[in-house]
């Protein structure tokens, strides 16, 4: 008899505060949010199903500052941090208590921008921004420990049940970006009025992923008889070429210019051109030490039938 998914907890407190630090000169804004939910996962864990508290927690902290350098120049800056905490990601009706993994990841987004009005005909904006996250997944031991006392990964063909420490990994991403845009107004030129917009962008992004694999860099499959306990009859051992690390990066550069050309009160032409350049590359990849690295010589995996 199953009970389905029930909500056990929901809370979502929010707090924000903002205002001037110095009148007509310096302003701030800050906010905090901490959302936490808990639901049941039907059939989890396999060895003791029913009533499990599956938690998801999302936390965000933000601040923003604006500073008026002069009448025509202003600086702005903000940072937003985010955290996602899900201690039993992957829990389900076919998972034993040590099969899910623990996610505790952080992300951020930030920028610094400068707005300037040079005169009645020209203004521009320059901005540097940054984005990224740090996302680790940890395995559980047999008594609920994190990252220690792990047992080998096991899958039962007959029931589809899974037990043993998850494959731990670390996924990091980072992007830097700079862009500059400007607008220039020119009237009574080439038989019309013009609003020229132009700018450029340059950004670099990289992703660094490390797969630490299962315990002992192998996983076990069982084919137990109907009615027998899970993981009774061995069937297959899969050797895995872990630990492994992959890094990829990319550059993007772009520039544009457009002209909103007002020929008459009824005719306006929009003309422009844009240029973009992309370069994706993989730096030299290190093959990390592992018990089966020399056997695989860089291949993916190998099955051994018992």
C-alpha positions as CSV (number, residue, x, y, z in Angstrom):
1,X,0.0,0.0,0.0
2,X,1.5,3.3,-1.0
3,X,0.7,6.8,0.3
4,X,2.0,8.9,-2.6
5,X,3.9,12.2,-2.1
6,X,2.8,14.3,0.9
7,X,4.1,17.8,1.8
8,X,5.6,17.7,5.3
9,X,7.0,21.2,5.4
10,X,7.0,24.4,3.5
11,X,8.5,27.7,4.6
12,X,9.7,30.7,2.6
13,X,10.8,33.7,4.7
14,X,11.9,36.8,2.8
15,X,13.6,39.9,4.0
16,X,14.6,43.0,2.1
17,X,15.9,46.4,3.0
18,X,17.1,49.4,1.0
19,X,17.5,53.1,0.9
20,X,20.0,56.0,0.8
21,X,23.3,55.8,2.7
22,X,24.0,59.4,1.6
23,X,21.2,61.4,0.2
24,X,21.4,61.9,-3.6
25,X,24.7,60.2,-3.6
26,X,24.9,56.6,-2.3
27,X,22.1,53.9,-2.2
28,X,21.9,50.3,-1.1
29,X,19.6,47.3,-1.4
30,X,19.8,43.9,0.3
31,X,17.6,40.9,0.4
32,X,17.6,37.4,2.0
33,X,15.4,34.4,1.1
34,X,15.5,30.9,2.6
35,X,13.0,28.5,1.1
36,X,12.8,25.0,2.7
37,X,10.5,22.2,1.7
38,X,10.0,18.7,2.8
39,X,8.0,15.9,1.1
40,X,7.7,12.1,1.5
41,X,9.3,9.9,-1.1
42,X,7.1,6.8,-1.7
43,X,8.9,3.6,-1.0
44,X,12.2,5.1,0.1
45,X,14.4,3.7,1.5
46,X,13.9,0.2,0.2
47,X,15.0,-1.4,3.5
48,X,12.6,0.7,5.6
49,X,10.0,2.5,3.3
50,X,7.5,5.1,4.4
51,X,7.6,8.6,6.0
52,X,11.0,9.7,4.8
53,X,11.6,13.5,4.9
54,X,13.0,14.6,1.6
55,X,14.5,18.0,2.0
56,X,15.2,20.8,-0.5
57,X,16.6,24.1,0.7
58,X,17.2,27.1,-1.5
59,X,19.0,30.1,0.0
60,X,19.6,33.5,-1.8
61,X,21.5,36.5,-0.5
62,X,21.7,39.7,-2.6
63,X,23.1,43.2,-2.2
64,X,23.2,46.1,-4.6
65,X,25.0,49.4,-4.4
66,X,24.7,52.6,-6.5
67,X,27.0,55.5,-6.2
68,X,26.6,58.9,-8.1
69,X,30.2,60.0,-8.9
70,X,29.0,63.2,-10.5
71,X,25.9,64.6,-12.2
72,X,26.6,62.6,-15.3
73,X,28.4,59.5,-14.0
74,X,27.1,56.6,-11.8
75,X,28.6,53.4,-10.6
76,X,26.6,50.3,-9.8
77,X,27.5,47.0,-8.2
78,X,25.6,43.9,-7.1
79,X,26.3,40.3,-6.0
80,X,23.8,37.5,-5.6
81,X,24.8,34.2,-3.8
82,X,22.7,31.1,-4.0
83,X,22.8,27.8,-2.3
84,X,21.0,24.6,-3.2
85,X,21.0,21.9,-0.5
86,X,19.4,18.6,-1.2
87,X,20.8,15.9,1.1
88,X,19.2,12.9,-0.6
89,X,19.1,13.8,-4.3
90,X,18.1,10.7,-6.4
91,X,16.0,9.1,-3.6
92,X,13.3,6.9,-5.0
93,X,11.3,3.7,-4.5
94,X,14.2,1.5,-5.8
95,X,17.0,3.1,-3.8
96,X,18.5,1.9,-0.5
97,X,19.3,4.6,2.1
98,X,23.0,4.9,0.9
99,X,22.2,5.1,-2.8
100,X,21.4,8.8,-3.3
101,X,24.0,11.5,-3.1
102,X,24.2,14.7,-1.1
103,X,24.1,18.0,-3.1
104,X,25.4,21.1,-1.4
105,X,26.1,23.6,-4.2
106,X,26.8,27.3,-4.4
107,X,26.3,29.7,-7.2
108,X,26.9,33.4,-7.7
109,X,26.3,36.3,-10.1
110,X,27.9,39.7,-9.9
111,X,28.6,42.8,-11.9
112,X,30.2,46.3,-11.8
113,X,28.8,48.9,-14.2
114,X,29.6,52.5,-15.1
115,X,26.9,54.7,-16.8
116,X,28.1,58.0,-18.2
117,X,26.4,60.9,-20.0
118,X,29.1,62.7,-21.9
119,X,26.8,65.4,-23.4
120,X,23.4,65.9,-24.9
121,X,24.4,63.7,-27.9
122,X,26.5,60.9,-26.4
123,X,26.2,58.4,-23.5
124,X,27.7,55.0,-22.9
125,X,27.7,52.1,-20.4
126,X,30.6,49.8,-19.5
127,X,30.0,46.6,-17.5
128,X,32.0,43.7,-16.1
129,X,30.0,40.7,-14.9
130,X,30.8,37.3,-13.4
131,X,28.8,34.1,-13.0
132,X,29.6,30.6,-11.8
133,X,28.8,27.7,-9.5
134,X,30.5,25.2,-7.3
135,X,28.6,21.9,-7.4
136,X,29.8,18.9,-5.4
137,X,27.9,15.6,-5.0
138,X,28.9,13.4,-2.1
139,X,28.2,9.7,-1.4
140,X,26.8,8.2,1.7
141,X,28.2,5.4,3.9
142,X,26.2,2.5,5.3
143,X,25.4,4.4,8.5
144,X,24.6,7.7,6.9
145,X,28.1,9.1,7.0
146,X,29.1,11.4,4.2
147,X,32.1,10.4,2.1
148,X,33.3,7.6,4.4
149,X,32.5,4.0,5.2
150,X,31.2,3.5,1.7
151,X,30.2,0.2,0.2
152,X,30.4,-0.8,-3.4
153,X,27.6,0.2,-5.8
154,X,25.1,-2.7,-6.4
155,X,22.2,-3.1,-8.8
156,X,19.6,-5.9,-8.7
157,X,18.3,-6.9,-12.1
158,X,15.2,-8.6,-10.8
159,X,13.9,-5.6,-8.8
160,X,15.8,-2.7,-10.2
161,X,16.9,-1.8,-6.6
162,X,20.2,0.1,-6.1
163,X,22.4,0.3,-3.1
164,X,25.9,1.4,-2.2
165,X,27.7,4.7,-2.5
166,X,26.9,7.0,-5.4
167,X,29.5,8.2,-7.9
168,X,30.9,11.3,-6.3
169,X,31.7,14.2,-8.6
170,X,32.6,17.9,-8.6
171,X,31.2,20.3,-11.3
172,X,32.6,23.9,-11.4
173,X,31.6,26.6,-13.9
174,X,32.9,30.1,-14.3
175,X,32.2,32.9,-16.8
176,X,33.8,36.4,-17.1
177,X,32.2,39.0,-19.4
178,X,32.9,42.6,-20.4
179,X,30.7,44.6,-22.6
180,X,30.5,48.3,-23.6
181,X,27.6,50.0,-25.4
182,X,27.1,53.6,-26.5
183,X,24.6,55.8,-28.3
184,X,25.3,58.9,-30.4
185,X,22.7,61.3,-31.9
186,X,23.5,63.2,-35.0
187,X,20.8,65.4,-36.6
188,X,20.6,66.9,-40.0
189,X,23.2,64.7,-41.5
190,X,22.9,62.9,-44.9
191,X,19.4,64.3,-45.2
192,X,18.1,62.8,-42.0
193,X,18.5,62.4,-38.2
194,X,20.5,59.5,-36.8
195,X,20.7,57.5,-33.6
196,X,23.9,55.5,-33.8
197,X,24.2,52.5,-31.4
198,X,27.5,50.6,-31.2
199,X,29.3,48.4,-28.8
200,X,31.4,45.3,-28.1
201,X,31.5,42.2,-25.9
202,X,34.2,39.8,-24.8
203,X,33.5,36.8,-22.6
204,X,35.4,33.7,-21.5
205,X,33.7,30.6,-19.9
206,X,35.1,27.4,-18.6
207,X,33.7,24.2,-17.1
208,X,35.7,21.8,-14.9
209,X,34.2,18.4,-14.1
210,X,35.7,15.7,-12.1
211,X,34.1,12.2,-11.8
212,X,35.5,10.4,-8.8
213,X,33.5,7.3,-9.5
214,X,32.1,4.5,-7.4
215,X,34.0,2.9,-4.5
216,X,37.0,0.9,-5.9
217,X,36.1,2.2,-9.4
218,X,33.7,-0.6,-10.1
219,X,30.0,-1.5,-9.8
220,X,28.3,-4.8,-9.2
221,X,25.2,-6.2,-10.9
222,X,23.1,-9.1,-9.4
223,X,20.6,-11.5,-11.0
224,X,19.0,-13.0,-7.9
225,X,16.1,-15.5,-8.1
226,X,12.6,-14.4,-7.6
227,X,11.8,-14.1,-3.9
228,X,15.4,-14.1,-2.8
229,X,16.9,-11.1,-1.0
230,X,18.5,-8.4,-3.2
231,X,22.2,-8.9,-4.1
232,X,22.2,-12.6,-3.6
233,X,23.4,-14.0,-7.0
234,X,26.3,-12.1,-8.7
235,X,26.0,-11.5,-12.4
236,X,28.4,-8.8,-13.6
237,X,31.2,-6.6,-12.5
238,X,31.8,-3.3,-14.4
239,X,35.3,-1.9,-14.2
240,X,35.3,1.9,-14.6
241,X,38.1,4.2,-15.8
242,X,37.8,6.7,-12.9
243,X,38.9,9.1,-11.5
244,X,38.7,11.4,-14.6
245,X,38.7,15.1,-15.1
246,X,37.5,17.1,-18.1
247,X,37.9,20.8,-18.8
248,X,36.5,22.8,-21.6
249,X,36.6,26.5,-22.3
250,X,35.4,29.0,-24.9
251,X,36.0,32.6,-26.0
252,X,33.4,34.9,-27.6
253,X,34.1,38.3,-29.0
254,X,31.6,40.5,-30.7
255,X,31.0,44.0,-32.0
256,X,28.1,45.8,-33.6
257,X,26.9,49.1,-35.0
258,X,23.3,50.1,-35.9
259,X,21.8,53.3,-37.2
260,X,18.2,54.4,-36.8
261,X,18.0,56.8,-39.7
262,X,14.9,59.0,-39.8
263,X,14.6,60.2,-43.4
264,X,11.2,61.8,-42.9
265,X,8.4,61.9,-40.3
266,X,7.0,58.8,-41.9
267,X,10.1,56.9,-43.1
268,X,12.7,55.4,-40.8
269,X,15.5,53.0,-41.9
270,X,17.3,50.7,-39.5
271,X,20.6,49.5,-40.8
272,X,23.5,47.8,-39.1
273,X,26.2,45.2,-39.0
274,X,27.4,42.7,-36.4
275,X,30.6,40.6,-36.1
276,X,31.0,37.6,-33.7
277,X,34.0,35.3,-33.2
278,X,33.8,32.0,-31.2
279,X,36.7,29.8,-30.1
280,X,36.0,26.6,-28.1
281,X,39.0,24.6,-27.0
282,X,40.0,21.8,-24.6
283,X,43.2,22.3,-22.6
284,X,45.5,19.4,-22.1
285,X,43.5,16.8,-20.1
286,X,45.2,14.9,-17.3
287,X,44.3,11.2,-16.9
288,X,44.0,10.9,-13.1
289,X,45.4,7.9,-11.3
290,X,43.1,4.9,-10.8
291,X,43.3,1.2,-10.3
292,X,42.3,0.4,-13.9
293,X,43.8,3.4,-15.8
294,X,46.6,1.5,-17.4
295,X,44.2,-1.3,-18.4
296,X,41.8,1.0,-20.2
297,X,44.5,3.3,-21.7
298,X,41.9,6.1,-21.7
299,X,38.8,4.1,-22.8
300,X,35.4,4.4,-21.2
301,X,34.5,1.1,-19.5
302,X,34.7,-2.6,-19.7
303,X,32.4,-5.4,-18.7
304,X,33.5,-8.7,-17.0
305,X,30.9,-11.5,-16.9
306,X,30.9,-13.8,-13.9
